[in-house]
């Protein structure tokens, strides 16, 4: 599951670099890791980001809050139908 987190933070860092021109790799990585861990720290790039940058940060916060473990289990487990509907003949008379 650590690979899911690593992949997610790498892709989100790349997306933030595309969304905010002039942002350095270290600043983008700090912002994404801070948002993913829901720490609340910022290096000032959040104020510099536009709407697309804010959406990337919101996605990072949501994925970090949801957790890679829960996300992995939700995507990889089979869903079994545990409900059986009763069959009956109803007599009306």
C-alpha positions as CSV (number, residue, x, y, z in Angstrom):
1,X,0.0,0.0,0.0
2,X,3.0,2.3,0.4
3,X,3.5,2.1,-3.4
4,X,0.0,3.5,-3.8
5,X,0.9,6.5,-1.7
6,X,4.2,7.0,-3.4
7,X,2.6,6.8,-6.8
8,X,-0.3,9.1,-5.8
9,X,2.1,11.8,-4.3
10,X,4.4,11.6,-7.4
11,X,1.5,12.1,-9.8
12,X,-0.1,14.9,-7.7
13,X,3.3,16.6,-7.5
14,X,3.6,16.5,-11.3
15,X,0.0,17.7,-11.7
16,X,0.8,20.7,-9.3
17,X,3.9,21.5,-11.3
18,X,1.8,21.6,-14.5
19,X,-1.0,23.7,-12.8
20,X,1.3,26.3,-11.2
21,X,3.9,27.7,-13.6
22,X,7.1,28.8,-11.9
23,X,6.8,26.5,-8.9
24,X,9.9,24.5,-8.0
25,X,9.9,20.7,-7.5
26,X,10.8,21.0,-3.8
27,X,8.0,23.5,-3.2
28,X,5.5,21.4,-5.1
29,X,6.6,18.3,-3.3
30,X,6.2,20.0,0.1
31,X,2.8,21.3,-0.7
32,X,1.5,17.9,-1.9
33,X,3.0,15.9,1.0
34,X,1.6,18.4,3.4
35,X,-1.8,18.2,1.8
36,X,-1.7,14.4,1.5
37,X,-0.8,14.0,5.2
38,X,-3.4,16.7,6.1
39,X,-0.8,18.5,8.1
40,X,-1.9,22.1,7.3
41,X,1.5,23.5,6.6
42,X,2.2,25.5,3.4
43,X,5.3,27.1,1.9
44,X,3.3,29.9,0.3
45,X,2.6,28.1,-3.0
46,X,-1.1,27.6,-2.0
47,X,-1.7,31.3,-2.2
48,X,0.2,31.5,-5.6
49,X,-1.8,28.6,-7.1
50,X,-4.8,29.3,-9.3
51,X,-8.0,27.2,-9.5
52,X,-6.3,24.2,-11.1
53,X,-3.7,24.2,-8.4
54,X,-6.3,24.4,-5.7
55,X,-8.1,21.4,-7.2
56,X,-4.9,19.4,-7.2
57,X,-4.4,20.2,-3.6
58,X,-8.0,19.4,-2.7
59,X,-7.6,16.0,-4.4
60,X,-4.4,15.4,-2.4
61,X,-6.2,16.2,0.8
62,X,-9.1,14.0,0.0
63,X,-6.9,11.0,-1.0
64,X,-4.8,11.5,2.0
65,X,-7.8,11.6,4.3
66,X,-9.4,8.6,2.6
67,X,-6.2,6.6,3.0
68,X,-4.4,4.4,0.6
69,X,-5.3,1.3,2.6
70,X,-9.0,1.9,2.4
71,X,-8.7,2.9,-1.2
72,X,-6.8,-0.3,-2.0
73,X,-9.3,-2.5,-0.2
74,X,-12.2,-0.8,-1.9
75,X,-10.7,-1.3,-5.4
76,X,-9.3,-4.8,-5.0
77,X,-12.0,-6.7,-3.0
78,X,-14.8,-8.5,-4.6
79,X,-18.3,-7.4,-3.7
80,X,-20.4,-10.3,-2.6
81,X,-24.2,-10.1,-2.6
82,X,-25.2,-11.2,0.9
83,X,-28.9,-10.4,0.5
84,X,-31.3,-13.1,-0.5
85,X,-34.9,-12.2,-1.2
86,X,-37.5,-14.6,0.2
87,X,-39.7,-16.4,-2.3
88,X,-43.3,-17.0,-1.3
89,X,-46.7,-17.5,-2.9
90,X,-49.2,-15.1,-1.4
91,X,-52.8,-16.5,-1.3
92,X,-55.5,-13.9,-1.4
93,X,-59.0,-15.0,-1.1
